[in-house]
Amino acid sequence: MSSVIARPAGYRPATFRCKDLLPGPPLATSRLARERLRRLVALAVFSSDAVRSTAYGTGQIMLVLVDGLDRAVQHALQYAGQLNPLSVTAVHVAADPGTAGRLTKLWARLPLAVPLEVVHCPNRDLATHPSGP
């Protein structure tokens, strides 16, 4: 048994009702090519949002991954600071708590303006991981 939905007289789906809100009649396909914007005008109109968003979102937060403290890390920190970010943070992923502790103590003794964040990752070694071999 099929059910029939009775629709009131003059009923039109929502998509057709939305078209009534658009100004003017629809364009014929033959006229579409003439209605396009020139590239120079289109670039000025449609790129303004991109320009506006970069004007407000220019601040970067630099993360420098470190495994120790050597010349390469010092150069990376110096380079990150020269990019004029909002902040620079050194990040150490610690698989070994002893190495992380030594690096933290060394970092605290040196006159570095960059904070060190240590991310503890005890399951980095597959041999000690519960689902490992």
Secondary structure by P-SEA (a helix, b strand, c coil): cbbbbbbccccccaaaaaaaacccccccccccccccccaaaaaaaaaaaaaaaaaaccbbbbbbbbccccaaaaaaaaaaaaacccbbbbbbbcccaaaaaaaaaaaaaccccbbbbbbbbcccccccccccc
